[in-house]
Amino acid sequence: MIDLPLVEMWEMFDFGHVASQKELKQTIQNFSKTADEPALRLATKIIRAVVR
């Protein structure tokens, strides 16, 4: 079972801090460097679902 932090629904749609493309890429790179395999698999599923 994956132990992930809970995310409130409003956080998914909070665009108060609009980041630049560079900042967004850096965030994803930092996440990918520190995430364990289950978190990476979940993130990949989410990204694939959004890209469709």
mmCIF entry with sequence, helices, sheets and N, C-alpha, C, O atoms, coordinates in Angstrom:
data_MODEL
# 
_entry.id   MODEL 
# 
_entity.id                         1 
_entity.type                       polymer 
_entity.pdbx_number_of_molecules   1 
# 
_entity_poly.entity_id                      1 
_entity_poly.type                           'polypeptide(L)' 
_entity_poly.nstd_linkage                   no 
_entity_poly.nstd_monomer                   no 
_entity_poly.pdbx_seq_one_letter_code       MIDLPLVEMWEMFDFGHVASQKELKQTIQNFSKTADEPALRLATKIIRAVVR 
_entity_poly.pdbx_seq_one_letter_code_can   MIDLPLVEMWEMFDFGHVASQKELKQTIQNFSKTADEPALRLATKIIRAVVR 
_entity_poly.pdbx_strand_id                 A 
# 
loop_
_entity_poly_seq.entity_id 
_entity_poly_seq.num 
_entity_poly_seq.mon_id 
_entity_poly_seq.hetero 
1 1  MET n 
1 2  ILE n 
1 3  ASP n 
1 4  LEU n 
1 5  PRO n 
1 6  LEU n 
1 7  VAL n 
1 8  GLU n 
1 9  MET n 
1 10 TRP n 
1 11 GLU n 
1 12 MET n 
1 13 PHE n 
1 14 ASP n 
1 15 PHE n 
1 16 GLY n 
1 17 HIS n 
1 18 VAL n 
1 19 ALA n 
1 20 SER n 
1 21 GLN n 
1 22 LYS n 
1 23 GLU n 
1 24 LEU n 
1 25 LYS n 
1 26 GLN n 
1 27 THR n 
1 28 ILE n 
1 29 GLN n 
1 30 ASN n 
1 31 PHE n 
1 32 SER n 
1 33 LYS n 
1 34 THR n 
1 35 ALA n 
1 36 ASP n 
1 37 GLU n 
1 38 PRO n 
1 39 ALA n 
1 40 LEU n 
1 41 ARG n 
1 42 LEU n 
1 43 ALA n 
1 44 THR n 
1 45 LYS n 
1 46 ILE n 
1 47 ILE n 
1 48 ARG n 
1 49 ALA n 
1 50 VAL n 
1 51 VAL n 
1 52 ARG n 
# 
_struct_asym.id          A 
_struct_asym.entity_id   1 
# 
loop_
_struct_conf.conf_type_id 
_struct_conf.id 
_struct_conf.pdbx_PDB_helix_id 
_struct_conf.beg_label_comp_id 
_struct_conf.beg_label_asym_id 
_struct_conf.beg_label_seq_id 
_struct_conf.pdbx_beg_PDB_ins_code 
_struct_conf.end_label_comp_id 
_struct_conf.end_label_asym_id 
_struct_conf.end_label_seq_id 
_struct_conf.pdbx_end_PDB_ins_code 
_struct_conf.beg_auth_comp_id 
_struct_conf.beg_auth_asym_id 
_struct_conf.beg_auth_seq_id 
_struct_conf.end_auth_comp_id 
_struct_conf.end_auth_asym_id 
_struct_conf.end_auth_seq_id 
_struct_conf.pdbx_PDB_helix_class 
_struct_conf.details 
_struct_conf.pdbx_PDB_helix_length 
HELX_P HELX_P1 AA1 MET A 9  ? MET A 12 ? MET A 9  MET A 12 1 ? 4  
HELX_P HELX_P2 AA2 GLN A 21 ? THR A 34 ? GLN A 21 THR A 34 1 ? 14 
HELX_P HELX_P3 AA3 GLU A 37 ? VAL A 51 ? GLU A 37 VAL A 51 1 ? 15 
# 
_struct_conf_type.id          HELX_P 
_struct_conf_type.criteria    ? 
_struct_conf_type.reference   ? 
# 
loop_
_atom_site.group_PDB 
_atom_site.id 
_atom_site.type_symbol 
_atom_site.label_atom_id 
_atom_site.label_alt_id 
_atom_site.label_comp_id 
_atom_site.label_asym_id 
_atom_site.label_entity_id 
_atom_site.label_seq_id 
_atom_site.pdbx_PDB_ins_code 
_atom_site.Cartn_x 
_atom_site.Cartn_y 
_atom_site.Cartn_z 
_atom_site.occupancy 
_atom_site.B_iso_or_equiv 
_atom_site.pdbx_formal_charge 
_atom_site.auth_seq_id 
_atom_site.auth_comp_id 
_atom_site.auth_asym_id 
_atom_site.auth_atom_id 
_atom_site.pdbx_PDB_model_num 
ATOM 1   N N  . MET A 1 1  ? 0.836  -1.172 0.000   1.00 0.00 ? 1  MET A N  1 
ATOM 2   C CA . MET A 1 1  ? 0.000  0.000  0.000   1.00 0.00 ? 1  MET A CA 1 
ATOM 3   C C  . MET A 1 1  ? 0.888  1.245  0.000   1.00 0.00 ? 1  MET A C  1 
ATOM 4   O O  . MET A 1 1  ? 1.924  1.283  0.665   1.00 0.00 ? 1  MET A O  1 
ATOM 5   N N  . ILE A 1 2  ? 0.481  2.226  -0.730  1.00 0.00 ? 2  ILE A N  1 
ATOM 6   C CA . ILE A 1 2  ? 1.258  3.459  -0.852  1.00 0.00 ? 2  ILE A CA 1 
ATOM 7   C C  . ILE A 1 2  ? 0.855  4.427  0.248   1.00 0.00 ? 2  ILE A C  1 
ATOM 8   O O  . ILE A 1 2  ? -0.332 4.652  0.483   1.00 0.00 ? 2  ILE A O  1 
ATOM 9   N N  . ASP A 1 3  ? 1.836  4.994  0.913   1.00 0.00 ? 3  ASP A N  1 
ATOM 10  C CA . ASP A 1 3  ? 1.576  5.977  1.959   1.00 0.00 ? 3  ASP A CA 1 
ATOM 11  C C  . ASP A 1 3  ? 1.848  7.366  1.386   1.00 0.00 ? 3  ASP A C  1 
ATOM 12  O O  . ASP A 1 3  ? 2.965  7.877  1.459   1.00 0.00 ? 3  ASP A O  1 
ATOM 13  N N  . LEU A 1 4  ? 0.807  7.961  0.816   1.00 0.00 ? 4  LEU A N  1 
ATOM 14  C CA . LEU A 1 4  ? 0.935  9.283  0.214   1.00 0.00 ? 4  LEU A CA 1 
ATOM 15  C C  . LEU A 1 4  ? 0.202  10.310 1.059   1.00 0.00 ? 4  LEU A C  1 
ATOM 16  O O  . LEU A 1 4  ? -0.784 9.983  1.719   1.00 0.00 ? 4  LEU A O  1 
ATOM 17  N N  . PRO A 1 5  ? 0.675  11.544 1.045   1.00 0.00 ? 5  PRO A N  1 
ATOM 18  C CA . PRO A 1 5  ? -0.036 12.582 1.790   1.00 0.00 ? 5  PRO A CA 1 
ATOM 19  C C  . PRO A 1 5  ? -1.407 12.845 1.164   1.00 0.00 ? 5  PRO A C  1 
ATOM 20  O O  . PRO A 1 5  ? -1.584 12.737 -0.049  1.00 0.00 ? 5  PRO A O  1 
ATOM 21  N N  . LEU A 1 6  ? -2.361 13.188 2.011   1.00 0.00 ? 6  LEU A N  1 
ATOM 22  C CA . LEU A 1 6  ? -3.695 13.505 1.521   1.00 0.00 ? 6  LEU A CA 1 
ATOM 23  C C  . LEU A 1 6  ? -3.684 14.872 0.850   1.00 0.00 ? 6  LEU A C  1 
ATOM 24  O O  . LEU A 1 6  ? -3.030 15.801 1.323   1.00 0.00 ? 6  LEU A O  1 
ATOM 25  N N  . VAL A 1 7  ? -4.404 14.983 -0.241  1.00 0.00 ? 7  VAL A N  1 
ATOM 26  C CA . VAL A 1 7  ? -4.501 16.240 -0.974  1.00 0.00 ? 7  VAL A CA 1 
ATOM 27  C C  . VAL A 1 7  ? -5.965 16.645 -1.005  1.00 0.00 ? 7  VAL A C  1 
ATOM 28  O O  . VAL A 1 7  ? -6.822 15.877 -1.442  1.00 0.00 ? 7  VAL A O  1 
ATOM 29  N N  . GLU A 1 8  ? -6.239 17.837 -0.546  1.00 0.00 ? 8  GLU A N  1 
ATOM 30  C CA . GLU A 1 8  ? -7.600 18.353 -0.578  1.00 0.00 ? 8  GLU A CA 1 
ATOM 31  C C  . GLU A 1 8  ? -7.973 18.694 -2.019  1.00 0.00 ? 8  GLU A C  1 
ATOM 32  O O  . GLU A 1 8  ? -7.116 19.078 -2.815  1.00 0.00 ? 8  GLU A O  1 
ATOM 33  N N  . MET A 1 9  ? -9.240 18.554 -2.346  1.00 0.00 ? 9  MET A N  1 
ATOM 34  C CA . MET A 1 9  ? -9.704 18.807 -3.710  1.00 0.00 ? 9  MET A CA 1 
ATOM 35  C C  . MET A 1 9  ? -9.393 20.240 -4.149  1.00 0.00 ? 9  MET A C  1 
ATOM 36  O O  . MET A 1 9  ? -9.025 20.464 -5.303  1.00 0.00 ? 9  MET A O  1 
ATOM 37  N N  . TRP A 1 10 ? -9.536 21.208 -3.246  1.00 0.00 ? 10 TRP A N  1 
ATOM 38  C CA . TRP A 1 10 ? -9.286 22.599 -3.625  1.00 0.00 ? 10 TRP A CA 1 
ATOM 39  C C  . TRP A 1 10 ? -7.835 22.812 -4.032  1.00 0.00 ? 10 TRP A C  1 
ATOM 40  O O  . TRP A 1 10 ? -7.541 23.687 -4.846  1.00 0.00 ? 10 TRP A O  1 
ATOM 41  N N  . GLU A 1 11 ? -6.915 22.010 -3.466  1.00 0.00 ? 11 GLU A N  1 
ATOM 42  C CA . GLU A 1 11 ? -5.504 22.150 -3.810  1.00 0.00 ? 11 GLU A CA 1 
ATOM 43  C C  . GLU A 1 11 ? -5.229 21.762 -5.262  1.00 0.00 ? 11 GLU A C  1 
ATOM 44  O O  . GLU A 1 11 ? -4.291 22.265 -5.881  1.00 0.00 ? 11 GLU A O  1 
ATOM 45  N N  . MET A 1 12 ? -6.050 20.869 -5.795  1.00 0.00 ? 12 MET A N  1 
ATOM 46  C CA . MET A 1 12 ? -5.882 20.445 -7.184  1.00 0.00 ? 12 MET A CA 1 
ATOM 47  C C  . MET A 1 12 ? -6.258 21.567 -8.158  1.00 0.00 ? 12 MET A C  1 
ATOM 48  O O  . MET A 1 12 ? -5.804 21.582 -9.303  1.00 0.00 ? 12 MET A O  1 
ATOM 49  N N  . PHE A 1 13 ? -7.078 22.489 -7.702  1.00 0.00 ? 13 PHE A N  1 
ATOM 50  C CA . PHE A 1 13 ? -7.564 23.546 -8.582  1.00 0.00 ? 13 PHE A CA 1 
ATOM 51  C C  . PHE A 1 13 ? -7.167 24.938 -8.106  1.00 0.00 ? 13 PHE A C  1 
ATOM 52  O O  . PHE A 1 13 ? -7.771 25.929 -8.517  1.00 0.00 ? 13 PHE A O  1 
ATOM 53  N N  . ASP A 1 14 ? -6.161 25.021 -7.246  1.00 0.00 ? 14 ASP A N  1 
ATOM 54  C CA . ASP A 1 14 ? -5.689 26.307 -6.740  1.00 0.00 ? 14 ASP A CA 1 
ATOM 55  C C  . ASP A 1 14 ? -4.593 26.825 -7.669  1.00 0.00 ? 14 ASP A C  1 
ATOM 56  O O  . ASP A 1 14 ? -3.477 26.306 -7.678  1.00 0.00 ? 14 ASP A O  1 
ATOM 57  N N  . PHE A 1 15 ? -4.921 27.844 -8.441  1.00 0.00 ? 15 PHE A N  1 
ATOM 58  C CA . PHE A 1 15 ? -3.967 28.418 -9.375  1.00 0.00 ? 15 PHE A CA 1 
ATOM 59  C C  . PHE A 1 15 ? -3.470 29.777 -8.887  1.00 0.00 ? 15 PHE A C  1 
ATOM 60  O O  . PHE A 1 15 ? -3.093 30.633 -9.687  1.00 0.00 ? 15 PHE A O  1 
ATOM 61  N N  . GLY A 1 16 ? -3.474 29.967 -7.576  1.00 0.00 ? 16 GLY A N  1 
ATOM 62  C CA . GLY A 1 16 ? -3.022 31.225 -6.992  1.00 0.00 ? 16 GLY A CA 1 
ATOM 63  C C  . GLY A 1 16 ? -1.562 31.505 -7.300  1.00 0.00 ? 16 GLY A C  1 
ATOM 64  O O  . GLY A 1 16 ? -1.171 32.656 -7.495  1.00 0.00 ? 16 GLY A O  1 
ATOM 65  N N  . HIS A 1 17 ? -0.769 30.470 -7.343  1.00 0.00 ? 17 HIS A N  1 
ATOM 66  C CA . HIS A 1 17 ? 0.641  30.625 -7.667  1.00 0.00 ? 17 HIS A CA 1 
ATOM 67  C C  . HIS A 1 17 ? 0.871  30.010 -9.044  1.00 0.00 ? 17 HIS A C  1 
ATOM 68  O O  . HIS A 1 17 ? 1.057  28.800 -9.174  1.00 0.00 ? 17 HIS A O  1 
ATOM 69  N N  . VAL A 1 18 ? 0.855  30.841 -10.043 1.00 0.00 ? 18 VAL A N  1 
ATOM 70  C CA . VAL A 1 18 ? 1.094  30.357 -11.400 1.00 0.00 ? 18 VAL A CA 1 
ATOM 71  C C  . VAL A 1 18 ? 2.597  30.373 -11.631 1.00 0.00 ? 18 VAL A C  1 
ATOM 72  O O  . VAL A 1 18 ? 3.230  31.428 -11.596 1.00 0.00 ? 18 VAL A O  1 
ATOM 73  N N  . ALA A 1 19 ? 3.152  29.211 -11.864 1.00 0.00 ? 19 ALA A N  1 
ATOM 74  C CA . ALA A 1 19 ? 4.595  29.085 -12.022 1.00 0.00 ? 19 ALA A CA 1 
ATOM 75  C C  . ALA A 1 19 ? 4.976  29.130 -13.493 1.00 0.00 ? 19 ALA A C  1 
ATOM 76  O O  . ALA A 1 19 ? 4.170  28.838 -14.375 1.00 0.00 ? 19 ALA A O  1 
ATOM 77  N N  . SER A 1 20 ? 6.210  29.500 -13.728 1.00 0.00 ? 20 SER A N  1 
ATOM 78  C CA . SER A 1 20 ? 6.722  29.516 -15.097 1.00 0.00 ? 20 SER A CA 1 
ATOM 79  C C  . SER A 1 20 ? 6.982  28.083 -15.553 1.00 0.00 ? 20 SER A C  1 
ATOM 80  O O  . SER A 1 20 ? 7.020  27.161 -14.738 1.00 0.00 ? 20 SER A O  1 
ATOM 81  N N  . GLN A 1 21 ? 7.157  27.908 -16.841 1.00 0.00 ? 21 GLN A N  1 
ATOM 82  C CA . GLN A 1 21 ? 7.441  26.588 -17.388 1.00 0.00 ? 21 GLN A CA 1 
ATOM 83  C C  . GLN A 1 21 ? 8.724  26.026 -16.774 1.00 0.00 ? 21 GLN A C  1 
ATOM 84  O O  . GLN A 1 21 ? 8.806  24.835 -16.476 1.00 0.00 ? 21 GLN A O  1 
ATOM 85  N N  . LYS A 1 22 ? 9.711  26.881 -16.589 1.00 0.00 ? 22 LYS A N  1 
ATOM 86  C CA . LYS A 1 22 ? 10.978 26.455 -15.993 1.00 0.00 ? 22 LYS A CA 1 
ATOM 87  C C  . LYS A 1 22 ? 10.762 25.937 -14.571 1.00 0.00 ? 22 LYS A C  1 
ATOM 88  O O  . LYS A 1 22 ? 11.314 24.903 -14.195 1.00 0.00 ? 22 LYS A O  1 
ATOM 89  N N  . GLU A 1 23 ? 9.960  26.655 -13.781 1.00 0.00 ? 23 GLU A N  1 
ATOM 90  C CA . GLU A 1 23 ? 9.674  26.236 -12.404 1.00 0.00 ? 23 GLU A CA 1 
ATOM 91  C C  . GLU A 1 23 ? 8.916  24.912 -12.373 1.00 0.00 ? 23 GLU A C  1 
ATOM 92  O O  . GLU A 1 23 ? 9.189  24.055 -11.532 1.00 0.00 ? 23 GLU A O  1 
ATOM 93  N N  . LEU A 1 24 ? 7.974  24.749 -13.282 1.00 0.00 ? 24 LEU A N  1 
ATOM 94  C CA . LEU A 1 24 ? 7.194  23.514 -13.335 1.00 0.00 ? 24 LEU A CA 1 
ATOM 95  C C  . LEU A 1 24 ? 8.086  22.317 -13.669 1.00 0.00 ? 24 LEU A C  1 
ATOM 96  O O  . LEU A 1 24 ? 7.971  21.261 -13.047 1.00 0.00 ? 24 LEU A O  1 
ATOM 97  N N  . LYS A 1 25 ? 8.962  22.482 -14.637 1.00 0.00 ? 25 LYS A N  1 
ATOM 98  C CA . LYS A 1 25 ? 9.877  21.401 -15.009 1.00 0.00 ? 25 LYS A CA 1 
ATOM 99  C C  . LYS A 1 25 ? 10.812 21.063 -13.849 1.00 0.00 ? 25 LYS A C  1 
ATOM 100 O O  . LYS A 1 25 ? 11.086 19.891 -13.594 1.00 0.00 ? 25 LYS A O  1 
ATOM 101 N N  . GLN A 1 26 ? 11.293 22.071 -13.159 1.00 0.00 ? 26 GLN A N  1 
ATOM 102 C CA . GLN A 1 26 ? 12.190 21.854 -12.019 1.00 0.00 ? 26 GLN A CA 1 
ATOM 103 C C  . GLN A 1 26 ? 11.469 21.095 -10.909 1.00 0.00 ? 26 GLN A C  1 
ATOM 104 O O  . GLN A 1 26 ? 12.055 20.220 -10.272 1.00 0.00 ? 26 GLN A O  1 
ATOM 105 N N  . THR A 1 27 ? 10.213 21.423 -10.678 1.00 0.00 ? 27 THR A N  1 
ATOM 106 C CA . THR A 1 27 ? 9.429  20.724 -9.654  1.00 0.00 ? 27 THR A CA 1 
ATOM 107 C C  . THR A 1 27 ? 9.293  19.246 -9.991  1.00 0.00 ? 27 THR A C  1 
ATOM 108 O O  . THR A 1 27 ? 9.457  18.392 -9.120  1.00 0.00 ? 27 THR A O  1 
ATOM 109 N N  . ILE A 1 28 ? 8.995  18.943 -11.242 1.00 0.00 ? 28 ILE A N  1 
ATOM 110 C CA . ILE A 1 28 ? 8.854  17.550 -11.667 1.00 0.00 ? 28 ILE A CA 1 
ATOM 111 C C  . ILE A 1 28 ? 10.195 16.825 -11.566 1.00 0.00 ? 28 ILE A C  1 
ATOM 112 O O  . ILE A 1 28 ? 10.238 15.671 -11.140 1.00 0.00 ? 28 ILE A O  1 
ATOM 113 N N  . GLN A 1 29 ? 11.283 17.480 -11.949 1.00 0.00 ? 29 GLN A N  1 
ATOM 114 C CA . GLN A 1 29 ? 12.605 16.855 -11.858 1.00 0.00 ? 29 GLN A CA 1 
ATOM 115 C C  . GLN A 1 29 ? 12.976 16.573 -10.403 1.00 0.00 ? 29 GLN A C  1 
ATOM 116 O O  . GLN A 1 29 ? 13.496 15.501 -10.094 1.00 0.00 ? 29 GLN A O  1 
ATOM 117 N N  . ASN A 1 30 ? 12.715 17.517 -9.518  1.00 0.00 ? 30 ASN A N  1 
ATOM 118 C CA . ASN A 1 30 ? 13.018 17.312 -8.101  1.00 0.00 ? 30 ASN A CA 1 
ATOM 119 C C  . ASN A 1 30 ? 12.202 16.159 -7.530  1.00 0.00 ? 30 ASN A C  1 
ATOM 120 O O  . ASN A 1 30 ? 12.721 15.337 -6.775  1.00 0.00 ? 30 ASN A O  1 
ATOM 121 N N  . PHE A 1 31 ? 10.928 16.104 -7.893  1.00 0.00 ? 31 PHE A N  1 
ATOM 122 C CA . PHE A 1 31 ? 10.074 15.010 -7.441  1.00 0.00 ? 31 PHE A CA 1 
ATOM 123 C C  . PHE A 1 31 ? 10.616 13.669 -7.922  1.00 0.00 ? 31 PHE A C  1 
ATOM 124 O O  . PHE A 1 31 ? 10.703 12.716 -7.148  1.00 0.00 ? 31 PHE A O  1 
ATOM 125 N N  . SER A 1 32 ? 10.979 13.597 -9.194  1.00 0.00 ? 32 SER A N  1 
ATOM 126 C CA . SER A 1 32 ? 11.426 12.328 -9.761  1.00 0.00 ? 32 SER A CA 1 
ATOM 127 C C  . SER A 1 32 ? 12.737 11.842 -9.133  1.00 0.00 ? 32 SER A C  1 
ATOM 128 O O  . SER A 1 32 ? 12.999 10.639 -9.098  1.00 0.00 ? 32 SER A O  1 
ATOM 129 N N  . LYS A 1 33 ? 13.544 12.756 -8.647  1.00 0.00 ? 33 LYS A N  1 
ATOM 130 C CA . LYS A 1 33 ? 14.807 12.375 -8.017  1.00 0.00 ? 33 LYS A CA 1 
ATOM 131 C C  . LYS A 1 33 ? 14.609 11.791 -6.620  1.00 0.00 ? 33 LYS A C  1 
ATOM 132 O O  . LYS A 1 33 ? 15.406 10.967 -6.173  1.00 0.00 ? 33 LYS A O  1 
ATOM 133 N N  . THR A 1 34 ? 13.552 12.214 -5.931  1.00 0.00 ? 34 THR A N  1 
ATOM 134 C CA . THR A 1 34 ? 13.377 11.817 -4.534  1.00 0.00 ? 34 THR A CA 1 
ATOM 135 C C  . THR A 1 34 ? 12.247 10.814 -4.316  1.00 0.00 ? 34 THR A C  1 
ATOM 136 O O  . THR A 1 34 ? 12.167 10.209 -3.247  1.00 0.00 ? 34 THR A O  1 
ATOM 137 N N  . ALA A 1 35 ? 11.388 10.627 -5.290  1.00 0.00 ? 35 ALA A N  1 
ATOM 138 C CA . ALA A 1 35 ? 10.228 9.750  -5.115  1.00 0.00 ? 35 ALA A CA 1 
ATOM 139 C C  . ALA A 1 35 ? 10.623 8.278  -5.163  1.00 0.00 ? 35 ALA A C  1 
ATOM 140 O O  . ALA A 1 35 ? 11.546 7.887  -5.877  1.00 0.00 ? 35 ALA A O  1 
ATOM 141 N N  . ASP A 1 36 ? 9.904  7.476  -4.390  1.00 0.00 ? 36 ASP A N  1 
ATOM 142 C CA . ASP A 1 36 ? 10.123 6.037  -4.466  1.00 0.00 ? 36 ASP A CA 1 
ATOM 143 C C  . ASP A 1 36 ? 9.333  5.467  -5.651  1.00 0.00 ? 36 ASP A C  1 
ATOM 144 O O  . ASP A 1 36 ? 8.565  6.182  -6.295  1.00 0.00 ? 36 ASP A O  1 
ATOM 145 N N  . GLU A 1 37 ? 9.528  4.190  -5.925  1.00 0.00 ? 37 GLU A N  1 
ATOM 146 C CA . GLU A 1 37 ? 8.912  3.584  -7.103  1.00 0.00 ? 37 GLU A CA 1 
ATOM 147 C C  . GLU A 1 37 ? 7.382  3.668  -7.109  1.00 0.00 ? 37 GLU A C  1 
ATOM 148 O O  . GLU A 1 37 ? 6.807  4.006  -8.143  1.00 0.00 ? 37 GLU A O  1 
ATOM 149 N N  . PRO A 1 38 ? 6.702  3.373  -5.994  1.00 0.00 ? 38 PRO A N  1 
ATOM 150 C CA . PRO A 1 38 ? 5.236  3.478  -6.025  1.00 0.00 ? 38 PRO A CA 1 
ATOM 151 C C  . PRO A 1 38 ? 4.737  4.890  -6.343  1.00 0.00 ? 38 PRO A C  1 
ATOM 152 O O  . PRO A 1 38 ? 3.756  5.057  -7.067  1.00 0.00 ? 38 PRO A O  1 
ATOM 153 N N  . ALA A 1 39 ? 5.412  5.897  -5.802  1.00 0.00 ? 39 ALA A N  1 
ATOM 154 C CA . ALA A 1 39 ? 5.013  7.285  -6.081  1.00 0.00 ? 39 ALA A CA 1 
ATOM 155 C C  . ALA A 1 39 ? 5.265  7.629  -7.547  1.00 0.00 ? 39 ALA A C  1 
ATOM 156 O O  . ALA A 1 39 ? 4.459  8.323  -8.167  1.00 0.00 ? 39 ALA A O  1 
ATOM 157 N N  . LEU A 1 40 ? 6.379  7.147  -8.106  1.00 0.00 ? 40 LEU A N  1 
ATOM 158 C CA . LEU A 1 40 ? 6.668  7.387  -9.520  1.00 0.00 ? 40 LEU A CA 1 
ATOM 159 C C  . LEU A 1 40 ? 5.642  6.707  -10.418 1.00 0.00 ? 40 LEU A C  1 
ATOM 160 O O  . LEU A 1 40 ? 5.224  7.276  -11.426 1.00 0.00 ? 40 LEU A O  1 
ATOM 161 N N  . ARG A 1 41 ? 5.236  5.497  -10.057 1.00 0.00 ? 41 ARG A N  1 
ATOM 162 C CA . ARG A 1 41 ? 4.226  4.790  -10.848 1.00 0.00 ? 41 ARG A CA 1 
ATOM 163 C C  . ARG A 1 41 ? 2.898  5.544  -10.822 1.00 0.00 ? 41 ARG A C  1 
ATOM 164 O O  . ARG A 1 41 ? 2.239  5.685  -11.853 1.00 0.00 ? 41 ARG A O  1 
ATOM 165 N N  . LEU A 1 42 ? 2.508  6.024  -9.648  1.00 0.00 ? 42 LEU A N  1 
ATOM 166 C CA . LEU A 1 42 ? 1.260  6.778  -9.526  1.00 0.00 ? 42 LEU A CA 1 
ATOM 167 C C  . LEU A 1 42 ? 1.335  8.081  -10.318 1.00 0.00 ? 42 LEU A C  1 
ATOM 168 O O  . LEU A 1 42 ? 0.391  8.431  -11.027 1.00 0.00 ? 42 LEU A O  1 
ATOM 169 N N  . ALA A 1 43 ? 2.443  8.795  -10.201 1.00 0.00 ? 43 ALA A N  1 
ATOM 170 C CA . ALA A 1 43 ? 2.611  10.046 -10.941 1.00 0.00 ? 43 ALA A CA 1 
ATOM 171 C C  . ALA A 1 43 ? 2.546  9.799  -12.447 1.00 0.00 ? 43 ALA A C  1 
ATOM 172 O O  . ALA A 1 43 ? 1.955  10.589 -13.183 1.00 0.00 ? 43 ALA A O  1 
ATOM 173 N N  . THR A 1 44 ? 3.149  8.713  -12.899 1.00 0.00 ? 44 THR A N  1 
ATOM 174 C CA . THR A 1 44 ? 3.114  8.373  -14.325 1.00 0.00 ? 44 THR A CA 1 
ATOM 175 C C  . THR A 1 44 ? 1.693  8.099  -14.786 1.00 0.00 ? 44 THR A C  1 
ATOM 176 O O  . THR A 1 44 ? 1.294  8.529  -15.868 1.00 0.00 ? 44 THR A O  1 
ATOM 177 N N  . LYS A 1 45 ? 0.931  7.387  -13.972 1.00 0.00 ? 45 LYS A N  1 
ATOM 178 C CA . LYS A 1 45 ? -0.485 7.118  -14.320 1.00 0.00 ? 45 LYS A CA 1 
ATOM 179 C C  . LYS A 1 45 ? -1.271 8.415  -14.421 1.00 0.00 ? 45 LYS A C  1 
ATOM 180 O O  . LYS A 1 45 ? -2.077 8.581  -15.337 1.00 0.00 ? 45 LYS A O  1 
ATOM 181 N N  . ILE A 1 46 ? -1.048 9.328  -13.499 1.00 0.00 ? 46 ILE A N  1 
ATOM 182 C CA . ILE A 1 46 ? -1.765 10.607 -13.504 1.00 0.00 ? 46 ILE A CA 1 
ATOM 183 C C  . ILE A 1 46 ? -1.388 11.420 -14.740 1.00 0.00 ? 46 ILE A C  1 
ATOM 184 O O  . ILE A 1 46 ? -2.258 11.970 -15.414 1.00 0.00 ? 46 ILE A O  1 
ATOM 185 N N  . ILE A 1 47 ? -0.101 11.492 -15.033 1.00 0.00 ? 47 ILE A N  1 
ATOM 186 C CA . ILE A 1 47 ? 0.363  12.253 -16.195 1.00 0.00 ? 47 ILE A CA 1 
ATOM 187 C C  . ILE A 1 47 ? -0.211 11.654 -17.473 1.00 0.00 ? 47 ILE A C  1 
ATOM 188 O O  . ILE A 1 47 ? -0.675 12.389 -18.344 1.00 0.00 ? 47 ILE A O  1 
ATOM 189 N N  . ARG A 1 48 ? -0.185 10.342 -17.596 1.00 0.00 ? 48 ARG A N  1 
ATOM 190 C CA . ARG A 1 48 ? -0.747 9.697  -18.796 1.00 0.00 ? 48 ARG A CA 1 
ATOM 191 C C  . ARG A 1 48 ? -2.237 9.984  -18.929 1.00 0.00 ? 48 ARG A C  1 
ATOM 192 O O  . ARG A 1 48 ? -2.721 10.193 -20.041 1.00 0.00 ? 48 ARG A O  1 
ATOM 193 N N  . ALA A 1 49 ? -2.970 9.998  -17.827 1.00 0.00 ? 49 ALA A N  1 
ATOM 194 C CA . ALA A 1 49 ? -4.390 10.272 -17.873 1.00 0.00 ? 49 ALA A CA 1 
ATOM 195 C C  . ALA A 1 49 ? -4.660 11.704 -18.334 1.00 0.00 ? 49 ALA A C  1 
ATOM 196 O O  . ALA A 1 49 ? -5.614 11.948 -19.073 1.00 0.00 ? 49 ALA A O  1 
ATOM 197 N N  . VAL A 1 50 ? -3.832 12.641 -17.905 1.00 0.00 ? 50 VAL A N  1 
ATOM 198 C CA . VAL A 1 50 ? -4.003 14.045 -18.295 1.00 0.00 ? 50 VAL A CA 1 
ATOM 199 C C  . VAL A 1 50 ? -3.648 14.254 -19.757 1.00 0.00 ? 50 VAL A C  1 
ATOM 200 O O  . VAL A 1 50 ? -4.294 15.044 -20.446 1.00 0.00 ? 50 VAL A O  1 
ATOM 201 N N  . VAL A 1 51 ? -2.631 13.556 -20.235 1.00 0.00 ? 51 VAL A N  1 
ATOM 202 C CA . VAL A 1 51 ? -2.170 13.725 -21.617 1.00 0.00 ? 51 VAL A CA 1 
ATOM 203 C C  . VAL A 1 51 ? -3.189 13.208 -22.627 1.00 0.00 ? 51 VAL A C  1 
ATOM 204 O O  . VAL A 1 51 ? -3.274 13.720 -23.743 1.00 0.00 ? 51 VAL A O  1 
ATOM 205 N N  . ARG A 1 52 ? -3.946 12.213 -22.246 1.00 0.00 ? 52 ARG A N  1 
ATOM 206 C CA . ARG A 1 52 ? -4.920 11.611 -23.177 1.00 0.00 ? 52 ARG A CA 1 
ATOM 207 C C  . ARG A 1 52 ? -5.906 12.586 -23.679 1.00 0.00 ? 52 ARG A C  1 
ATOM 208 O O  . ARG A 1 52 ? -6.782 12.228 -24.466 1.00 0.00 ? 52 ARG A O  1 
# 
